[in-house]
């Protein structure tokens, strides 16, 4: 199992950050349709799957940090 984070999209490719912080290029059609920048993706048994648990945790953590900085 490999965990990736979608860094950004360019044309038909998604640039994903690996755990070692390097970027890899993945054809966008291989990712789940609802994938967006910042989402955590798992590569399991030859397929990419959105990892909703990690994505939601990161979003909540970032929101909490932003609130503490601006309030």
N, C-alpha and C positions, 0 to 999 in steps of 0.2 A: 504494500500500500504506500503510495506516494501522496503527500499533501502539497498543493500548489495554491498560490493566491493570484488571482487575475490582476495584473498590474495595469494593462491598458489594451485597447484594440487598435489595430491598424489594418484597414481594408478587410481581407478575409482571414486575418490571423489574430489570435489572442497571445499577448506576451505575458507569460506567467512566471512569477517568482518562485524559485525552489527554496528549500529549507536552508541552503547555503548562500542565499541571496542572489544567485545568478538567475538570469532570465532565459527562458526557453520559448520557442515559438510553436504554437499549436494551431492547426487549422480550426477556425471558428465552428465549422459544422460538426466537429467532434465533441463539442461542449454541450451541456444542456441548453435548450433554447432560452431559458430565463436568466442565463448567466450575465453578470454585469461586473464592472470594475470593482475590485475589493472583495469579491466573493472568494471563499475558500472552496477548492475543488479537490476531490480525492480521485486518484487513478487506481482502480481496483479491477483486476482480471481483464485488462484490456479496454476498460470503459471509464469515462470521466463522469463523476457524480458530484453534484453540489452538496457541500457539507454545511447544511443549514445551522447546525448547532454552533459551530465555530464562527460562522459569519455573523449570527445574531449576537454572540458574546462580544465579538470585536466591536460591532456597531454600538452596543450598549456601553462598553468601556470608553469608546471615543466620545460618545454623547455626554457621559458623566464627566470626563476630563474637560470637554468644551464648556460645560455648565460651570464647573469650578473655576475656570479661567475668566469667564465673562460675567459672573454674578457675584 
